[in-house]
Amino acid sequence: MAPELSERRDQIVYRWDLDKTYLRTDFDTLRDLVRTAFEPASRKRAYPGASTLLREIRSTEPAAIFILSGSPEQMRSVLEAKLRLDGIRWDGLTLKPSLRNLVRGRFRSLRDQVSYKLTALLRSRTNVDPTTDEIMFGDDAEGDAFIYSLYADIAAGRVSQELLMQVAEAAHVYPDDIPQIVRIAARVPRRDAVRRIFIHLERVSSTVGFNDFGHRVCPFYNYFQPALVLLDDGALDASAVLRVGADLVVAHTFNPEVLGASFDDLRRRGYLSKRVVDRISGSFDTIVPATFGQASGPLRALVRTMEEARPELPEEVEVDGTKEDYLSLFKRDRARARAAKRRAVWTRETPR
């Protein structure tokens, strides 16, 4: 059982994806890619609650917030402008060298995520304090759960060089890139550093499809859910979680019942302990009256729901990692992502 994070908040590195994790982005077709590339910062939209949660995370004074996106380097200025509009402060923004890959005729790299993201993550890990923990945010549109889990287990020393090479070959990584990945992986200080991997269900994938990744991976439907898990882990305070919930209800007109349903969903899937109820309940009466105004009623209903469910919650939550072989897991996750993409394109193009 890893210790909770309340005394280590300044030793947490957060890693966020952008497209379909933080930003509402369509890139399933060529038309989508062109539209996204020319969209100004003022028209880009973050998912409800995402900017509020990210600002609350920044207020905990973490070791770093790094953003890793598959968007091309040419979009840096517009993406940075959007983040600033949202009041987000970050420590590093890595974008894909798509133009350089095109010039070199490396067309597979335009869609590749395994080589690009894994290399960037491993290289970044060699440049941070090896004692830091990590919390990661991605989505279900491609292979974030797989890539992040593989990265976590490489850092923990649970992935052999041979297995890493086999996975890279299965992912059709360019042969001359594989030795570089192996070399960087060998330089990563060995530590079980990744505490949580949050996967935004942008494709509305079934959570069952992520069971093989273990409880370290937490699929979520809205940003109130990772806020609750981070509270349970000690990475956020109750007041921060309530502000995320209030933002969803007031600024984004979520049905107030969504908060209770979001809690119940996490409870049923085993991501929460009694600790989250005690922290919310213990802070509620002193926080809400002065802070949340019209959100007070929905938040009070949430607290009642949580208190009624408390006897069913465990004292502690086990956070286990991937137990499956990464080669077979890669094939299944790729099939899941492709099916989700076909479903998303069909849904958008089918007349209503």
N, C-alpha and C positions, 0 to 999 in steps of 0.2 A: 504494500500500500504506500503510494507516494505521499509525502507530507503535503498539507494544503498550502496554498500559495499566498495567504494573507501577509506573511512576513517576508515574502520574496518578490513583491510586485515590481521592484526596481531591477529585478534579475530575470524578467520575462521579455523575450523577443517575440513580437507578434508579426506574423507574415500573412498578408492579404493578397488575394487575387482581385482583379478589377471587373472584367467583363463577366456578367451573369452572377457575380458574387456581390460586388458593390454596385455596379452600374447595370441598368437595364440595357442590354446590348443584344442585337440580332446579328449573327454572322453565319447563318446556316446556308445562305445562297450568295452568289456573286453580287446580286443587287443589294443585299443586306450589307455586305462588306463595303461597297462603294458609298452607300448612304452613311454608314457609320464613320467612314474616313473623313467625310466632308461636314459632319454635324458639328456645329459650334458648341462650346462649353455650356452656354446658357440653355441649350436644348437637351443636354444629357441629363438623365434622371437616375438618382440613386434609388435603391429599393427602400421601401418604408422602414424606418428605424435604423438603417445601416449607418448613416452619418452620425446619428445620435449615439449609437453604441461606440463607434470609432472615436468620437470626441470624449466619451466617458472613459474609454481605455487610455487615451492620451493623458487624461487628468490623473491617472494612477502613477504617472511618471515611470513608464516601463523602460527597460534597457534600450529598446528600439521598436519602431514600427516600419517594417519593410514591405513594399508593394511590388509584387511580381506579376506582370501582365503579359499576355500573348499578343497584345496590340503592338503594331509596328513602331519603331523608334521615331518615325516621322510624326506621330501623334502626341509626342511628349508635351508640347506647349499647350495643346487643348486639354489634355488630361490633367496637367498640373493646374491649369486655370480652373477646371471643374472642381478639383479637390480644394483649392483655395476658396472658391465660392461657397463650398460646404463647410468651411471652417476647419478643415482637416490639416493637421501637421504630421509630416512623415519624415523618416530618416534616410530612405533610399527608395528609388523608383527604377525598376529594371524593366526595359521593354525589348521586344524582339527585333533583331537586326534583319528584318524581312527583305529590305532592298539589297543589302549585301548578299543575302542568300540567292536572290533572283539573279544578280549580276554574275554570281559564280555558277549559275545553273543548278542550284540545289533546291529544286522545286518541292521535294518532299518536306523540306524544312518549313514551308509555309504553313503546313497543317500539323507538323510534328510538335508534340508537347513534352513527351518523355525526355528526349535528349535536351531540349532547351531548358525546361523547368528544373529537371534533376541536376543538370550541370550548374545552373545559377544558384540553386539551393545549397549544393555541396560547397561551391566556391564561397558563398556568403558565410556558411558555417565556419569555414577556416579562418574567417576574419572577425569573429565575435568572441567574446569571453567564453571559454569552454565550460564555465560553470553555469551559464544561463539556461533557463528552461525556454521552451517554445510552445506557442499556441498558434494554430494555422487555420485560415479561412479559405475555402474554395467552393466549387459548385459541382453539380452532377452532369454538366453539359459535356464534359470530356472525361479526362482521367485523373482529376485532382486527388480523389481518395486513394487511388493506386499510387500515384507519384509521391504524394506526401507520406504515405505509409512506408513505401520503399525507402524514401529518404530517412525517415525516422529510424528504421531498422538498420540502415547502413551506419548511421551515426551511433547507434547502440551496439554495433559490432555483431549483429545477427545475420548479416548477408555476406556470403563469401564472394570473393572476386570472381570465381567461376559462375556462380548464380547471377551476379550482376551482368556479366558478359552475355549470358544466355538470355536474360531479360532484354538487354539492349538489342540483341539480334532479333528476338521475337517482335520487338517494337519497330523493326526496320530502321534503326539508327544507322546513319552512314558509317561504314566500316572505319574510316579514318577518325571518327569522333569517339569511338568506343575506348581506345587507349587513353584518351584525355579524361573521360569520365572515370575510368578505373584509377588513374593517377590522382585525380582530385579526391576521390573517395578515400584513397589510402592516407591522405593528409588530414582527414577530418578527425579531430580528437574524439575518442570513443566515450560516449556518455548517453544514457537513456534520457534524452533531453526533451523530446516532443511529448507534451502532456495531453493536448487535445487537438483534434482535427475536426473542424466544423465544416460540413458540406451543405451549402444552400441548395435546396431541392427546386431549382429553377425550372427543371423539366417535369416537376411533380413526379419524380421517380418514386417507386415503392421503397420504403425504408428497409424492407427485407433484403433488397438487393445489395445492401451494404453490411449485412450481418457478418460476412466472412472477414471483414476488416477488424472486428472486435469493437469493444466499447470506447476505445481511444477515438474512433471515428464517430461523430455525432451528426447524423443528417438532421436538418431543421427546415421548417416551413416558413418561419418569420423570425425577425431578429430579437424578439422577446425571448425566444427559446435559448439561443446561446448566452444571452444575458443571465438567464436563470442558472444555467450550468456553470458559468463563470462565478456567479455568486456562491454556489455550492462549493466550488473549488477554492474560494477565497480570493479570487483575482479581482472581484468587484465588490463594492458595498451595496447594501439594500437600496439606498437612495438612488444610486445610478440605475439599478434595474427598474425601479419604479418610474424613473424619468423616461426610460425607453418605452415602457408600457404606456405611459401617458402620451408620449409622442405618437404612438400608433393610433390611439383612440381619438385624440384631439386633432392633431395635424393631418393624419391620414384617414380619418373617419372609419377606422376599423370598428366592427361590431364589438361592443364591450365584452361579449361572451367569448371572443377569441382568446383573451388572456387566460381565462380559466381552462379553456379547451387546450391551449398550448401547454399549460402546466400538466394537465391530465395526460396528454400524449407523451410527454417526457417521463412522467411517473410510470406509465404502463410499460414504456420501453426500458426502464431501469437506469435512467441517467441522473436521478435526483435522490437525495437522502433527507432525513429529518432536518438536517442543518439548514437547508434552504428555507424551510417553513419558519424555523425559529428566528432566522435573521430577518426575514420579511416582516413577520408578525411583531417582533420586538422593536422594529424601527417605525412601523406604520403610523401609530398614533402621534408620534412627535414630528413626522415628516410631512404627512399629507395636508393637514389643514392650512399650513402656511405656503405650500408650494404648488399644489396641483389643481386647485379650483374645480372646474367641471369634470376633471378626471377622477376626483375623489370617490364618487359613487362606484364606477367600474373597478377601481383599485380596491375599495373596501369589499366588494363582492369577490374579487380575486383572493383576498386574504381569507375570507370565510371558506372558500373552496379549498384552499391550501390547508387550513387548519383541520377541516373535516377529513382530509386525506392523510394527515400526518401519521396516524397509527399504522397505515399500510406501507409507509416508507421505511427503508433500512437505515441503520445507524451510519453506515458507510457505503460508498459505491465502489465496486471494483472496476478499475480502468485497465482492461486488458488490450493487447495489441493483436496484430494479425497472426493467425495460427496456420493459415493456408500456405501452400507452396506458391511463390510469386509467379511462376510461369503459368500455372493453371489459372491463378487469380487474374493475371493480365488478360488472358483470353476471354474469361467470363465478363470482366469489367468492360472490355472493349465492345463485346457484343451488347452489353446493357446500354452503353453510351450511344452506339449506332442505332439501336432500337428507339431510344429516347429521342434522338434527332429526327428519325423518320416520323415519329409520332408528332413531334412539334411542328415539322414542316407540313404534314398532312392537316393538322388542326388549323394552322394559319391559312392554308390555301383552300380549304373546303368551304364552299358557300354556306352561309347560315340562313 
